Amino acid sequence: MVNVKSPSVKTQFSSAAQDLLDWYDKHARQLPWRIGPQARKNGVMPDPYRVWLSEIMLQQTTVPHAAPYFEKFTTLWPNANELAEAENDDVMREWAGLGYYARARNLHKCAKALAELERFPDTIEGLLALPGVGPYTAAAVGAIAFDLPIAPVDGNVERVISRLMTIGGDGSATGWAADKKEITQCVQALVPKRSGDFAQAMMDLGSGVCTPKSPNCGQCPWAKYCLAHREGNMESYPAKAKRKPQPIRKGRAFIVVSEGKVLLQRRPDKGLLGGMLMPLSSEWIEAEGGTDIPFPLEAEWQAKGQARHVFTHFVLHWDVFVAHVDARPNSLEGDWIAMDKVIDSGVPTVGKKALKLALL
Ligand code: SF4
């Protein structure tokens, strides 16, 4: 266990933090939500709304994927009050493609909560009280928007610190718990006065230099401190947790077309893809072999192939069927959307996959 209170460790950490900031001053990425290090030194601080929005979008997705969504959201809704007043359907539609739709619902809820406040919360407790804001996001927003002395720890940061200090974990649940605690303690002890720049420098270092495979140690400001680099076994850190194979769930998508329109139904607010418009579907169940699922109405159903989609906890194998019917069936409720608009009507990616198979 690294003794972060020992004077020699403190001296090393403070010089490592300074070297990282010097590197960041020269190599900071330009991002649409970021205020660069020079501007920050001149007293310009980022709009916390933009920092918060970017952090929510960046959970589980990459910067290049999130950036156009960020631009779109901030053009449509430049502040929390305007986002709070938006229609939920509009927010969900613009979010479609970013995945994890519960996050979009929480985003909208959070904007409403922010609109009730006099100012954006600038303490970790205040940030944690917002809907959809967990410890990582609170730390990221707190550091980046307000220079609170805290470091957000995500997978990238974990990897960098794990290599820097050769804290590897043994792959077991308890080993990881202990190591994560130690990693958090180390990164926390590294945080300098410019905590917002430090947090962003760690993000840049983790995503661009200390990459999971083939880290670019030759360009790394921490090469002289890094124990894994010294040992020459950077890729052994962090130890890989054993992953269980994802269970497979099966189901059927029923694309009903009538008079040039396609029937979509809104999913219940709670649960997976809550509140989203989707094609009709059977339940998704874990099943060995085939499944015998009835069709929702009598029609000439054509099999169109299988849409596959990876969710966090399972992989969906969704058999897609389409039926063209003359009259809209009274037995089925939902929204009828024109065929040329349906793909872009706010349907999440999994629904788009089924629609494309059926209609294109
Ligand atoms: S020296 Fe290499 S392994 Fe160590 S932190 Fe830098 S990039 Fe990562």
Boltz pocket constraint, residues with backbone or C-beta under 6 A from the ligand:
constraints:
  - pocket:
      binder: B
      contacts: [[A, 160], [A, 163], [A, 164], [A, 209], [A, 210], [A, 211], [A, 215], [A, 216], [A, 217], [A, 220], [A, 221], [A, 222], [A, 223], [A, 224], [A, 226], [A, 227], [A, 228], [A, 229], [A, 234]]
      max_distance: 6.0
